């Protein structure tokens, strides 16, 4: 697939160079661009003002644009209403494996900023990717490593301030299920309302909660998380609403702020909200409905402005039925519900997940942190009750016990993979393998049959649809009949 500019020439690599302050070099960018291009079903670029500077014919056709030159120089937003290119230009941050809705289509898009020699953003390029994203696994991993310094700096700052360490890019995955979660997360970020995250332990609920906050209108305000299950029941009220001076014997003479006060103006993340006792549920409901709290030992009401994101691995509807969770609190929390699928339901993300986890685990270690395709296949034989958290544990153990300096093969995986939770022997039995010639002949016959059905038996049209001459078509048809 070739990109073209209005004058018909291939765009130069020069605009895609980023100076040393970003940690990206000419060689790396020139390696990245053709790799994304090869995997793309269309591409478009904009300038600093988010005006279209070029678009290739494939993307124009995808968007229903008959004349690609007609949109050159136009603002991109009227042409592609749901584009996030202006965001990339404004922030200078890439958006990898994102999902964009266009009319009835859901497109997988990767957007990259490009810079001048002074490190200023002068535009961005977007690639619409094919459905088969597995070949992009090493590429996405390489791009993440290029931004490693920036991510490390962000996490270091988060330790000293109540902010977020994770963005939407840290919820790793390109399967339809993962992309749907990201789509719903962006929807939640744009609406200042309570969100309920439902998923098994280890599926990434806190990562998603932080990601929603980081792209919401409250991003510059505090993000405060509390694991309800980890706080003793007799301390929960003080933990949430704070303590007035001298509220009880031995209490501090100073006011102690609770999570609501600390999160004022920002986001309060309630992890494992299903473990909250009924007495506190009533007080939490009042705080959410009235926007006010009363610290322990105080008779003064304080106004708070907090957006709540709650998460649980429990079945709240069943708990309501048995009376252990208030229905009015449930409906207050569950304004926008985001189910997070377990890892066993998105095994096609295993490759990308392993790349990301190994990169993080091997950071600072003298290890390569690579995994073979056979090892990923071995991982797919397990049901992952502990989800991504368990996957990380297995990879760390495999690295520790491995003898090949960070290169994990199937044997290294099977040594540490729990036997309970693995699928039955029948599901692991090798598939029947046919000769390549037989496989190709069967595929060819199926293609010819499909073309004839589509063309209602018209052999001339069927041959044209298949891109072969009529004589070749009749020859292949005769072999099938024989």
C-alpha positions, 0 to 999 in steps of 0.5 A: 500500500502506497501513500501519496500526497496531492502531487502524487509523490510519496511523503518524505520521512523528514516530518516524522523525525523527533529530536533527542529530547523525545528519545526517538531517533531517525532510524527508529521512526523510519523503521516504525512508519513502514511497519505501520503502513504495511499493516494499515488499511488506510492512512491520513495526516494533518498539520498543526491546525488539524487540517488534512495534508494528505490521505491515501486512496484506501482511507478515502474509499473507506470514508466514502470520499470519491476524490481524495484531493477534495479534502486536502486543506480541510479541518479533519473534524467535519470529515471524520466527526469522531477523530481524536487527531486534534487531541494527538496534535494538542498533547503530542501523545500517541494513541495506540490501537484505539477504536473509532466509530465511523457511521456503522463501522468500528475502526482500529486506529493508531495515531502518532504525532510528528515533530520538527527539529525543535521538538514542537508538534507540527502534525499527526498521522493516523493508520487504520489497521486490519483486523489481524493485529498479531503482527503488530505485537512487537511494533507496539512493544517497541513504541512503548519502549520508546516512551519508557522514559516519559512513563517512568517520569509520570509514575515518579510524579504520581508517587509524590502527588495524588494522581494517576499512574495509568492511562488508557494505553495501559489497559493492554489489548486489541481484541474486540472485547478489549477494544469495547472496554476502551470505547466504554471507558472513553464514553465514561470519561466524557460524562461526569457520572458514577461508573461501576466496573464489573470483573473478576479479580486481576482483570485490571479494574483499577487500571481502567478506573485511573484511565477514565480519570486521566482523560476526564474533565477531572484529570487535573484534580485528585484521584483517590482509591480505597480498597474497601475489603482491605480496611477493618470494618470499625475504621471504614467510616473514619477512612471515608468521612474523616475524623474531627479533633478529639472525636474519641479517646486517643484521637488526634487533636487535629482534623483528619481528612477522609477519602471524600475530602482528599478526593474533593473535586476529583475522583474517588475509586471504591475497589471491592465495593461489594464488601461494604457493610450495610451501615456504611452503605447508607452513609455512602448513599447520602454522600452521593445523593446530597454531595455532603459528608459529616466527619466522625465526631463532628456535627458540621456538614461539609460539601464535597464534589466527588465523582465515584468509580466503583468496582467489584468482583462480586454479584451485586444483584444476587447480594441485593436479592439476599439483602446484603447490598442496598438496591438504592445504592446499587442504582446510584453507583450503576449509572454507567456499567462497564463489564471487564472480560476475564482473560480466558475470554480474550486469549487473542490478547495474550501475545500483546499482554506478554510483551507489555508485562515482560517489558515492565518486568525486565526493566532495569534487569539484564534480561531480554524478556522475549516470548516465542509463539509456541510459549504464547500457545502454551499459555492459551491452554490455561483458563487463568482464574487469576487473570492478568495478575496471574499471567504476570506471576507465571511470566515472572516465575518462568523468567526466574526459573528459565535458563535461556536469559529471558527467552521464554519457550513453551517448555519454560511455560509448561514448567510453571503453569498450574495444572489445575485450570488447564484444559482437558487433554482432548482440547490439547490434542494436536489438530490433524495436519494435511499436506500444504497442497491439499490445504491450498486446493481445499481453500481454492475450491471454497473460493470458487464455490463462494464466487459462483454463489455470489455471482449466481452461477455466472462464471465470467463474473465469478472469474473476474471477482476472483481476479483470474482469466476465464480460461484459468477459471474453467481449468480449475473448475474442471479439476474440481469436477474431476 
